[in-house]
Every structure is written in C-alpha cells, then in structure tokens.
Amino acid sequence: MYLHIGRDMIVPQEEIVAIIDIDLSRKSDLTREFLQVAEVEGALQAVAKDEEPKSCIITTSKVYLSSISSATLLKRAESGKLNLF
C-alpha cells in the first residue's frame, strides 16, 4: 500500500518508520538535529513547498515535510487505501 503525503507525492507504507507532528519535533533538540543532518545529507524533502509543514514523515531512505497533519496521515495509513487526493 501507498500513503499520499501531499501534493503529488506518495510513499510505500512499508518504508515509513515514523510520522511526527512538526510542532512537537521543534521542541526536541534531538529531533531538530536529526532534521538538520537529513537536510545536510540531502535526505530532506519538503512536500509542502508554499505551505507551513505540519508533519514529518521518516522513511527508510528520505525524510519528508508535509502540510498534511500527522493525525490525517495516520487515518489514511489505517484506512489501507491509496489516497490520491
């Protein structure tokens, strides 16, 4: 199954390691450092180009910043459907 994480981006659900609320991640020094390292290494991709990111999706190969809330992404993942819109 795949998970639609914003715009025209989908990721295989089996590659998802974590989905984090971006506001909570900003409060953690460790998470901020993780995101900085991912950016330096070229593994950080902003799916929400013109919008404020609401969630961080960590996969086995990349880290995505999405304008879709972590709660909505969790609902989509639990539904087991390919959400294209």
ZAGUSE-978763 format. One record per residue (C-alpha): x, y, z; residue in one letter; residue number from 1. Coordinates in pm, 1 decimal, decimal comma, padded with zeros to 6 digits, always signed. Layout:
N
[[X; Y; Z]; A; NUM]
...
This chain:
85
[[+00000,0; +00000,0; +00000,0]; M; 1]
[[+00096,2; +00360,4; -00051,3]; Y; 2]
[[+00034,1; +00672,9; +00151,7]; L; 3]
[[-00037,8; +01011,0; -00006,8]; H; 4]
[[+00165,4; +01266,4; +00191,6]; I; 5]
[[+00079,1; +01581,3; -00001,9]; G; 6]
[[+00078,0; +01738,6; -00345,7]; R; 7]
[[+00155,6; +01457,5; -00588,2]; D; 8]
[[+00380,4; +01259,6; -00351,2]; M; 9]
[[+00311,4; +00904,0; -00236,6]; I; 10]
[[+00537,7; +00672,5; -00039,1]; V; 11]
[[+00518,0; +00297,1; +00018,3]; P; 12]
[[+00375,8; +00235,8; +00365,6]; Q; 13]
[[+00626,3; -00040,4; +00435,4]; E; 14]
[[+00906,8; +00219,1; +00409,5]; E; 15]
[[+00755,3; +00450,8; +00672,1]; I; 16]
[[+00944,6; +00445,8; +01001,3]; V; 17]
[[+00763,0; +00731,3; +01178,3]; A; 18]
[[+00518,2; +01015,8; +01129,4]; I; 19]
[[+00583,5; +01304,9; +01366,8]; I; 20]
[[+00388,6; +01621,4; +01443,7]; D; 21]
[[+00620,8; +01901,8; +01334,0]; I; 22]
[[+00528,7; +02128,6; +01628,1]; D; 23]
[[+00631,4; +01858,8; +01874,5]; L; 24]
[[+00951,4; +01789,1; +01684,3]; S; 25]
[[+01055,5; +02154,8; +01703,9]; R; 26]
[[+01055,6; +02130,5; +02082,7]; K; 27]
[[+01310,0; +01847,2; +02082,6]; S; 28]
[[+01677,3; +01931,0; +02035,8]; D; 29]
[[+01743,6; +01576,6; +01917,9]; L; 30]
[[+01472,6; +01590,1; +01650,3]; T; 31]
[[+01589,2; +01932,1; +01530,3]; R; 32]
[[+01941,7; +01794,9; +01499,8]; E; 33]
[[+01810,9; +01490,2; +01310,1]; F; 34]
[[+01629,5; +01716,9; +01061,5]; L; 35]
[[+01938,9; +01934,0; +01017,3]; Q; 36]
[[+02154,6; +01629,0; +00944,2]; V; 37]
[[+01893,8; +01497,7; +00697,9]; A; 38]
[[+01897,8; +01833,8; +00520,3]; E; 39]
[[+02278,2; +01846,4; +00501,8]; V; 40]
[[+02288,0; +01490,8; +00365,3]; E; 41]
[[+02025,0; +01571,1; +00102,1]; G; 42]
[[+01768,5; +01334,3; +00251,8]; A; 43]
[[+01515,8; +01603,6; +00349,2]; L; 44]
[[+01239,4; +01683,8; +00101,4]; Q; 45]
[[+00971,4; +01946,6; +00152,8]; A; 46]
[[+00643,8; +01827,0; +00006,0]; V; 47]
[[+00472,4; +02142,8; +00135,7]; A; 48]
[[+00659,0; +02390,0; -00084,6]; K; 49]
[[+00447,3; +02703,5; -00023,4]; D; 50]
[[+00277,6; +02591,9; +00296,0]; E; 51]
[[+00390,6; +02557,4; +00655,5]; E; 52]
[[+00482,8; +02192,9; +00727,9]; P; 53]
[[+00260,6; +02015,1; +00979,5]; K; 54]
[[+00423,3; +01672,4; +00985,4]; S; 55]
[[+00749,9; +01494,2; +00929,6]; C; 56]
[[+00743,6; +01153,9; +00761,0]; I; 57]
[[+01057,6; +00949,3; +00817,9]; I; 58]
[[+01113,1; +00665,2; +00572,8]; T; 59]
[[+01396,1; +00421,1; +00525,0]; T; 60]
[[+01552,9; +00644,1; +00259,0]; S; 61]
[[+01420,9; +01001,1; +00298,7]; K; 62]
[[+01260,7; +01245,6; +00537,5]; V; 63]
[[+00959,1; +01437,5; +00408,9]; Y; 64]
[[+00799,0; +01755,4; +00543,6]; L; 65]
[[+00426,7; +01762,5; +00465,0]; S; 66]
[[+00149,6; +02019,6; +00503,7]; S; 67]
[[-00087,3; +01736,0; +00599,5]; I; 68]
[[-00126,8; +01682,7; +00973,0]; S; 69]
[[+00013,6; +01371,9; +01136,0]; S; 70]
[[-00338,3; +01278,5; +01254,0]; A; 71]
[[-00472,5; +01286,3; +00896,8]; T; 72]
[[-00178,4; +01083,9; +00768,2]; L; 73]
[[-00236,2; +00825,8; +01041,1]; L; 74]
[[-00604,3; +00796,2; +00942,2]; K; 75]
[[-00504,5; +00749,0; +00579,7]; R; 76]
[[-00248,9; +00483,7; +00671,9]; A; 77]
[[-00500,4; +00298,5; +00888,1]; E; 78]
[[-00761,9; +00300,6; +00612,5]; S; 79]
[[-00528,8; +00092,2; +00396,2]; G; 80]
[[-00631,2; +00278,7; +00084,1]; K; 81]
[[-00422,6; +00457,3; -00172,8]; L; 82]
[[-00519,9; +00819,6; -00110,7]; N; 83]
[[-00450,5; +01021,2; -00422,6]; L; 84]
[[-00648,3; +01334,7; -00335,0]; F; 85]
